[in-house]
Amino acid sequence: MKDEDFKALEFIDGRLRVIDQRELPEKLEYMDLSTAEEVSEAIKTMVVRGAPAIGGAAGYGVYFALLEAEGNKSVFERLCAMIRSSRPTAVNLMWAVDRVMRKAAASGYDKEAVLSEASLILEEDRAMNHKLSEIGVSVIRKGDTILTHCNAGALATCGWGTALGVIKEAHYRGMDIHVYADETRPLFQGARLTAWELVRAGIPSTLIPDSAAASLIRDGKIDLIILGADRITANGDVANKLGTFMLSVIAKEYGVPFYSVAPTSTIDFSMRDGKDIPIEERNPDEVRRPGGVLIAPEEIEIYNPAFDVTPHANITGIITEKGIIYPPFDKNIERIRRGEEL
């Protein structure tokens, strides 16, 4: 392993400094956040994105909410509710807000205790990412060609990455891998972000249109698929970036292993299956005007869901910091909930 030369999230001098991911790869720009509303807006507009990174930012948002509330509990709770509702699908957001709010209540709304809890989320996530990589690299063979979708690297987490962290670990161990990265329409997180991280890490890689993945899989040019998750339900269904479900169907048809990589904080133990996951629908102009350029008639109706749900039957395994969850997913996820070893 080697450290990144950038940090997607960093608390400096009372402010949360984040990379503005909307500007990549053209510019590496940072934004300083210091209010609950600024954190909420950064999450909504995808300045900060990726389930673990959203959770990390949200924790600091709760700290800012406490400062702004100045002892008024109802104001504090209102600001926290605003952060919690910034985006509906990634469960790490709700998990982080609830965790830091509990710490606030337990500490008598002590500012230093709340700041410490928010910082702990970042530290734990970075450590978990490295653990995920050490566990996940076991599914990769020397010389494998790997397909990934969207961005699950250091930009999407509090450091290092989940799915891309596993890929980087294989590369740094000299496993002679090659990566195909889907462009990931309509916001091109694969083209703008994953490709940027792959190039910086020196990993042999190729960027492809999303629609090229199917023929690569069919033609035996992909050895395995590794990608992230925004929410995992108690039965092993996985919500991830739109297009993941389609990849899983093709992978299953052609016998290509399909792995999701996520910390256990991404598991929603309270949700029985993927039918109940709220799917965010985003601004139609993300499809109609990518990069601000009109490519479709203004009058055309647009359907723009940010995520889809992959059923557990299409998933080979879920790589977590507690180990790799294999079928039966419901029983093994329940073992994790109870704190048992896999």
Secondary structure, 3 states (H helix, E strand, C coil): CCCCCCCCEEEECCEEEEECCCCCCCCCCEEEECCHHHHHHHHHCCCCCCHHHHHHHHHHHHHHHHHHHCCCHHHHHHHHHHHHCCCCCCHHHHHHHHHHHHHHHHCCCCHHHHHHHHHHHHHHHHHHHHHHHHHHHHHCCCCCEEEECCCCEHHHCCCCECHHHHHHHHHHCCCCCEEEEECCCCCCHHHHHHHHHHHHHCCCEEEECHHHHHHHHHCCCCCEEEECCCEEECCCCEEEECCHHHHHHHHHHHCCCEEEECCHHHEECCCCCHHHCCCCECCCHHHHCHHHCCCCCCCCCCCCECEEEECHHHCCEEEECCEEECCCHHHHHHHHHCCCCC
